[in-house]
Amino acid sequence: MTAPELRALAARPNALAVLPVGSLEQHGPHLPVITDTASASAAAIRAAHLVAEEIPVAVLPGLWLGMSEHHLPFGGTISLDYDAYHGILRSIVRSLKALGFKRLLIVNGHGGNIDPLSVAVRELAVTFSMPIVATTPWMLASDEIAATAESETPRHACEGETSVMMAIAGDIVRMDKFDEAVQQAPKRVEAPHGFSRFYSFSERAPMTGTWGDPRPATPEKGERFLAIQARALAQSMRDERLWSTPDPVWQQNRGQGNTSGTAD
């Protein structure tokens, strides 16, 4: 789209910006490092097509930088810290607000982004006085996703992610590496209930960085996974509970969400 087209779309009352976010990180010996970003973008674009006749919607290019420090031991990974991640998101929201968008849906493809996103969207929604919603499609319609998979999905570089990549970019999936990917038994390393701490992925899947079994993956399953995610995302775009107007006190206390992003 051109700049005038985007400005005209953003000016419409219920215009929605959609930002896919992912990562650049190792996905075992068989999947490309762009997997999380590519899958989030594919789901977001499919969802936008489902609502385009009723909601003015624009999907941004996928943000390929995320928080992936737990994958650094395997190589092939570029990670942000929280300050940098929040700063990038803040700059994107500020720019969207200046463009005229009044609401934003963040579609996340990477598990390591879930916690930082939950904090960032709360802070940014207050700062810019606009509804900002984040979701991870793999966590939506979990019963349908489980019914489609033969193995435990979602994990990491698993049947689910591999199927999606086979559907959208099958030429860069290394099917000859599937057996190598599962040459380990991943450990369920978790903190006790009620506690939180950092674990490197090398503590969970020390040999190949794969958690799950890619061998049952097919492009057909990938299309089904994406269809399930797209329907769930489309429903979220229509759900008024997510998009109610911010409390007026935000505007009073935050300088009406000025585009500089600074509070009065």
FENCORCOR-V471351 format. One record per run of one state. SS is the DSSP state (h for helix, s for strand, l for the rest). FROM is the first residue (numbers start at 1). LEN is the number of residues. If there is no record, write none. Layout:
BEGIN
SS:FROM:LEN ; SS:FROM:LEN
END
This chain:
BEGIN
l:1:2 ; h:3:8 ; l:11:5 ; s:16:6 ; l:22:2 ; s:24:1 ; l:25:2 ; s:27:1 ; l:28:3 ; s:31:1 ; l:32:3 ; h:35:17 ; l:52:5 ; s:57:7 ; l:64:2 ; s:66:1 ; l:67:2 ; h:69:6 ; l:75:3 ; s:78:2 ; l:80:2 ; h:82:18 ; l:100:3 ; s:103:6 ; l:109:2 ; h:111:18 ; l:129:2 ; s:131:6 ; h:137:3 ; l:140:2 ; h:142:7 ; l:149:7 ; s:156:1 ; l:157:2 ; h:159:14 ; l:173:2 ; h:175:7 ; l:182:19 ; h:201:3 ; l:204:7 ; s:211:1 ; l:212:2 ; h:214:3 ; l:217:2 ; h:219:20 ; l:239:9 ; h:248:6 ; l:254:1 ; h:255:3 ; l:258:7
END
